[in-house]
Amino acid sequence: MTTFGFGRELVERAEGTSIWLRDGRRVLDFTGGVGVLNHGHNHPRILRARQRYNEQRRMEVHKAFFSPYLAALSRNVAALLPGDLNISYFPNSGAEANEGAIKMAYKYHGGNRRTILRADISFHGKTLGAGSLTGSTENAFAFPGLPNIGVYPYGDLAGLTAAVEAARRPDGGCDVYALMLEPFSASSLRQWSEADLRAVRALCDRNDIILIFDEIYTGWGKTGSLFAFMRHEGLVPDILTYSKSLGGGKASISGYTARERVFRKAYDRLSDVILHSTTYYGFGEETATAIEAVNVVVEDDYPARARRLEATLGPGLQRIAKAHPDIVGEVKGTGALWGVFLDGGPRILDLAGKLVPGFSHDPRFRTKLITLSVISHLFREHGIITYYSPNVENPLMVAPSLVVSDDDVDYFLDSLDATLSRGLTRLLTSFVREKVTK
């Protein structure tokens, strides 16, 4: 935060895509809360839902009583998802949702399979279990994790098939209990093709592998469909995990929804019903908030909003890339989730990186420095907050809330164009001078 100056600012209030600082300045938030703020800051309908809940003195949570909020949210989610994805559990964070999904997959096989597969490029959380399944440069320390993790190349069907075959037992049986897969990778802006996703589904069916789609970031309309996988009719995972905008930007809640046959084989007996449970779970205000957040997504057609944003952001970012070929290497994205891949500059920056404490072994130092200088200039000179993905190629992320106005999108594109027009030398010089003098 201090790199960009955000940590030195105090926020007075926030609404929609606007943040007002204590000194009266308005800042345009173009981060989308890293997936949390599809609804923007303090959406009025969500605020009213939480106010009603508290005014009525509703009960938050009690193990001895049935929760109508949990039942309603589970029912509404099932009504929106395809196939028999209809049994849900609602913990607090995306990592917890993935942990629960992994446990269900392992229990489905009765502990008789040992291997789980994840992509080389992936993000599933930072708890010990989910963190060990995260293929990210953020994992700079070797914490303990799940045993027997196989790694396959993202988007590579042949590589994934080989990973499954490598996990064969001596008798020829499959040893893979679960396959973690992000249909659209929010950290690298890559995605699986429809044909390969269907082939993955068939591969899992043949080997009775639980297919888990992680749409923690990409869910609730961000990519132009309710979930990224739902653009492909008839394609259904065994378990879907989601979080972030499920809470409408106000509640800490996540979820995972399983096909009924998977849930019943794993847990549907009295001796197993509390193998996965918590006391801090399904709080009434959180689930009531999520119910309203989902209502807004559906009634205001957030997937259509993302598609309209794509029609503006895609061409706009491509024009900027063509205008600045010495700085912009590539633009990729879909819906309201885009990445601008910045590069260029003198190679001496690579040598400089080896002299900077903490970056001596970072092969991406030059790219990060360039992207940081753009982010800093956008904030300092144009009042726009952006961020970059710490994973893989470190793109500048363009991922606004789905309530962003056309005027704000135009302002962002104009500001990014103006920033890059300064040229790398001036941007880098200003950024380094600012850091050195503070």
Buried (B, 14 or more C-beta within 10 A) or exposed (E): EEEBEBEEBEEEEBBBBBBBBEEEEEBBBBBBBEBBBBBBBBBEBBBEBBEEBEEEEEEEBEEEEEBEBBEBBBEBBBEBBBEBBBBBBBBBBBBBBBBBBBBBBBBBBEEEBBBBBBBBBBBBBBBEBBBBBBBBBBBEEEEEBBEEBBBBBBBBBEBBBBBBEEBBEEEEEBBBBBBBBBBBBBBBBBBBEBEBBBBBBEBBEEBBBBBBBBBBBBBBBBBBBBBBBBBBEEBBBBBBBBBBBBBBBBBBBBBBBBBBEBBEBBBEEEEEEEEBEEEEBBBBBBBBBBBBBBBBBBEBBBBEBBBBBBEBBBEBBEEBBEEBEEBBBEBBBBBBBBBBBBBBBEEEBBEBBEEEEEBEEBEBBBBBBBBBBBBBBBBBEBBBBBBBBEBBBBBBBBBBBBBBEEEBBEBBBEBBBEBBEBBBEEBBEBBBEBEEEE
